[in-house]
Amino acid sequence: MEQLISKPAGPDRELTEDERFKLNDAMCNLSEQERQCFVLHVAFRFSMRQIAEELDLTSLRKKSPTSKSCEA
């Protein structure tokens, strides 16, 4: 899988135009549920358990805390 962002963005660094394009393209290829999982996990720092509860995804509740998958 291609790395979309070379360095983490933050208060002292904005994404480049190319990085924004790649991120937008990647997000457009996700299903609505996958986008919700991504945003809740990355932007709001929800745990997998919290995401499962928020989106009522029973299969996520059964996965280990280290699981990175967000598919139901």
Sine and cosine of phi, psi and omega as CSV:
sin_phi,cos_phi,sin_psi,cos_psi,sin_omega,cos_omega
0.00,0.00,0.72,-0.69,-0.02,-1.00
-0.95,0.31,0.67,-0.74,0.08,-1.00
-0.98,0.22,0.81,-0.58,-0.08,-1.00
-0.99,0.14,-0.57,0.82,-0.11,-0.99
-0.83,-0.55,0.80,-0.60,-0.08,-1.00
-0.95,0.31,-0.67,0.74,0.04,-1.00
-0.73,-0.68,0.52,-0.86,0.01,-1.00
-0.86,0.51,0.68,-0.73,0.11,-0.99
-0.99,0.17,0.37,-0.93,0.01,-1.00
-0.05,-1.00,-0.24,-0.97,-0.04,-1.00
-0.86,0.51,-0.48,0.88,-0.05,-1.00
-0.98,-0.18,0.00,1.00,0.02,-1.00
-0.49,-0.87,0.84,-0.55,0.08,-1.00
-1.00,-0.04,0.36,-0.93,0.08,-1.00
-0.93,0.37,0.57,-0.82,0.10,-1.00
-0.96,0.28,0.23,-0.97,0.03,-1.00
-0.87,0.49,-0.65,0.76,0.03,-1.00
-0.89,0.45,-0.68,0.73,0.02,-1.00
-0.90,0.44,-0.67,0.74,0.04,-1.00
-0.88,0.47,-0.66,0.75,0.02,-1.00
-0.89,0.46,-0.73,0.68,-0.01,-1.00
-0.89,0.45,-0.67,0.74,0.01,-1.00
-0.90,0.43,-0.70,0.72,0.03,-1.00
-0.88,0.47,-0.68,0.73,0.03,-1.00
-0.87,0.48,-0.71,0.71,0.01,-1.00
-0.89,0.45,-0.69,0.72,-0.01,-1.00
-0.90,0.44,-0.58,0.81,0.01,-1.00
-0.92,0.38,-0.38,0.92,0.00,-1.00
-1.00,0.06,-0.07,1.00,0.04,-1.00
-1.00,0.02,0.48,-0.88,0.13,-0.99
-0.95,0.30,0.24,-0.97,0.02,-1.00
-0.84,0.55,-0.69,0.72,-0.01,-1.00
-0.91,0.42,-0.65,0.76,0.04,-1.00
-0.90,0.44,-0.65,0.76,0.05,-1.00
-0.89,0.47,-0.68,0.73,0.02,-1.00
-0.87,0.49,-0.71,0.70,0.03,-1.00
-0.86,0.50,-0.73,0.68,-0.02,-1.00
-0.85,0.52,-0.76,0.65,-0.04,-1.00
-0.90,0.44,-0.70,0.71,0.01,-1.00
-0.89,0.46,-0.62,0.78,-0.04,-1.00
-0.97,0.23,-0.73,0.68,-0.09,-1.00
-0.99,0.13,-0.77,0.64,-0.09,-1.00
-0.98,0.20,-0.63,0.78,-0.08,-1.00
-0.96,-0.27,-0.02,1.00,0.06,-1.00
0.85,0.53,0.58,0.81,0.09,-1.00
-0.95,0.32,0.58,-0.81,0.14,-0.99
-0.97,0.23,0.23,-0.97,0.05,-1.00
-0.87,0.50,-0.62,0.78,0.03,-1.00
-0.89,0.45,-0.69,0.72,0.02,-1.00
-0.89,0.45,-0.65,0.76,0.03,-1.00
-0.89,0.45,-0.70,0.71,0.01,-1.00
-0.86,0.52,-0.68,0.73,0.01,-1.00
-0.93,0.37,-0.69,0.72,-0.02,-1.00
-0.89,0.46,-0.66,0.75,-0.06,-1.00
-0.99,-0.16,0.07,1.00,-0.01,-1.00
0.82,0.57,0.80,0.59,0.00,-1.00
-0.95,-0.32,0.99,-0.13,-0.09,-1.00
-0.91,0.41,-0.52,0.85,-0.04,-1.00
-0.92,0.38,-0.51,0.86,0.05,-1.00
-0.94,0.35,-0.52,0.85,-0.01,-1.00
-0.91,0.42,-0.45,0.89,-0.05,-1.00
-1.00,0.09,-0.28,0.96,-0.06,-1.00
-0.98,0.19,0.35,-0.94,0.00,-1.00
-0.94,0.35,0.38,-0.92,0.00,-1.00
-0.89,0.46,-0.36,0.93,-0.01,-1.00
-1.00,0.01,-0.08,1.00,-0.01,-1.00
-0.90,0.43,0.70,-0.71,-0.01,-1.00
-0.98,-0.19,-0.12,0.99,-0.04,-1.00
-0.95,0.31,0.56,-0.83,0.01,-1.00
-0.83,-0.56,0.23,0.97,-0.01,-1.00
-1.00,0.06,0.59,-0.81,0.01,-1.00
-1.00,0.10,0.00,0.00,0.00,0.00
